[in-house]
Amino acid sequence: MSATRDGKMWRCQFYYKDWQGVSHKKNKRGFKTKAEAEQWERDFLQQQQRNLDINFENFVQIYYEDMEHRLRENTMRTKKFIIDLKIIPYFKKKNINEIKVSDIRAWQNALMKKGYSETYLKTVNNQLSAIFNYAVRYYDLKDNPCRKAGSIGKSHAGEKEFWTKQEFKQFLVTVENKPETKMAFLLLYWTGMRIGELLALTYNDMMLGSKHSVFYV
């Protein structure tokens, strides 16, 4: 490894070859410890190998890099939010070509215990399946273990009950001391936007909207 001191911090410098065989020098600074610098170098070099002898977390970074050129920004942001929170923590240290059907089933069971809606379970499971489909199509993974494991959740939700205006006002009282949470629920209730659309909003979006809209409660 090529981690060296950089003042009070650590840095790593090394050479690598890209997918065209061209040699490049990589220089990354700002690590708190030598171990962090060395781990970053290992992960980076593993991602450059572009084969299936790679842990799941690093393969997902390759997947992200490719998909960012092909999906809309909001779609990509939602995809990352789901994968980073619900999938990577479970599989991150396993090599992608060693993940078994039994591993998928165990992950699905753990997810179902958390009480998520049927449509959300379906969405999360689809994101994992998409990663494996990508590995099958472009990296010659033998098959997608999600297919043998079976799906979870439902594509369409059943009949839903909606809060009346009075019920919503009663709920807002419980989040009066949490202005950001209150604003999030106001946006969801009065605009009908989806969770993914809410998460994609930026500060500038909010400032522009505040000039034209008023929420009545």
N, C-alpha and C positions, 0 to 999 in steps of 0.2 A: 504494500500500500504506500501511497505517496502523500500522506497527511503531514503537514508541517505547521509549526507555530506561526501565528500572524498577529503579533501583539498579544493581547489577552485572549484572543480567539484562535481557531484553527482553520486551515484551508486545505483543499486537496487539488493537486495538479497531476494530470496524466494524459496520455495519448490514447486515442481509440480510432477504429475504422468504422465509417458509416456503411449503409447498405450497398453503396457503390464501390466500397473498398478504398475510399479516400481517407487518408489519415488526418485527424484533427487533434488539437490540443484543448483540453477542458480545464477550466480554472474556476473553482467554486469556493467562495469565502463565507465567513460568518457562522461557523460551527462552534458550539460551546465546548465540545470535547473532541478528543482525537477519535474516539469510537464513533461519534456521529458523522464525522468527516469520512471515515473509512466505510461506514455503512452506506452513506450516500453514493460513494464511488462504486461499491459492489452492486447496488441497485441499478445505477445508471448503466454500467457495463452489461448487466444481465439483460436490460431492455434493448440494448443494441444488438444482441445476439439474434433476435428475431426468430427464436425457435420455441418449442414447447417445454424445454427443460428450464422452466422459469416459474417462480412462485406466482400465485394468482394475483396478488396486489400489483406486481410489476407488469404482468400481462395486461391488466386493466388500464394501466397508464398508456400502453401501446394502443389499446382499443380507443381510449379517449382521444389520443393524438390524431388518429385516423378519422373518427366520427366528428370531431370539431370542424372538419372541412366539409362535411356532408349534411349536417343537421343545423337547424336554426338555433340561435343562441339560447332562447328560452327553453327549447326542447332539450338542449344539451345540459343546461343548468339543472333542470328537473331530473334528468337521467343521473347526473353526478350526485345529486342530493340523495336519491334513493340508494344507489350503489354504495356510496361512501358510508352511509349510516346503517344499512340493513344487510349488506352482502359482504363487503370487504372484511369487516371485523371477524366474520366467521371463517372465511376461507383464505385469508391473506397469506399465511405461511405455507399453505399446501401448493405443491407444483400443480399447474393446471392439468397436466396430463395424468395426474395421479388421483384426481378427485373422482370418487366412485358414486354410483347410484345411491348407495347407502348413506353417503355423506349428504347428498341432496335431500334425501328423505328426512334425515335427522335435522337439517336446517329448516325444512318446511314445517316439521312438527314444532320446533322451537318458536317459529314465527307465528303459527296458529295459536299457540298458548297465550300470546300477548293480547288477544282480543281485537285485532284489527278487523276492519270491514272486509267483506268478501271481495269487493272490487279492488281494494288496496292490496290484499294478498295476491290477487291475480296479477296486478301491475308489477309488484316486486318480483314475483316468480318469472314474469316475462322478461324482466331486465336481466336476470341471471341467465335465462335461456338464450337471450340475444348475444351475450358474451360468448357462450359456448358455440352458438351457430357461427359466429365470426371466426372462432378458432378452427372450426371444422372447414369452413369455406376457404379461408386464406392461409391457414397454418397447418393444414392436413391432420387436425385432430381426428381420431378414428370415428368417434360419434359424440353426440350430445347427451350427457347423462340425465339431463332434465327431461328428455323425452321418455326414457325408461322409468324415471321416478314418478311421472304423471304430474298433472297440473294441480294447483290449489286455487281456491277462491272462485269467483264468478265474474263473467264479463259485464253483466248487467245487474244492477242492484234491484232488489224488490221494491215494493211500495214504500215510500218515505213519508215521514211525518214532518211538517214544517212548523217552526215557531210562529205564533201570532205576534203582532207588534207588541202586545202587552207582555207576552211571555219573554220576548227578547229584551224589553226594558227591565224586567225583573232580573234577567241574567246579567245585564250590564252592571248592575249594582255590585255584583260579586267581584268585578274586575276594575272597580273605580280607582284603586290604588296602583293599577298597572296600565299606564296610558298606552304603551305600545301594543299590549294585548287587546285592549279595548278598541284601538284603531283598527287592528287586524280583523276583529269580529264585525265592526261596523262596515268595513269594506266588503267582507264576505257576504254579509246579510243584505246590504242595499244594492250591491252591483251584481251579485250572482256569480262572481268570478270563482274559478277553481283554485285549490290550494297551490298548485304549480304556478298559476298566473300571479297569485299573491306573492309567492316567494321570489318571483322574477322582477317585481317592482323595484325601482331604484329611488333614491332620494329626489332626483330631478322629476321623476314621474309624479311623486307626491306633491311637490311644489307646484307643478303645472296644473294638477288636478284641483288643488286647493283654490285656485283662482277662478275656477268655473263651477265648482260643485259645493253643495252644503248638505250635510247629513241631518236629517230630522229624526229625532227619537222621542 
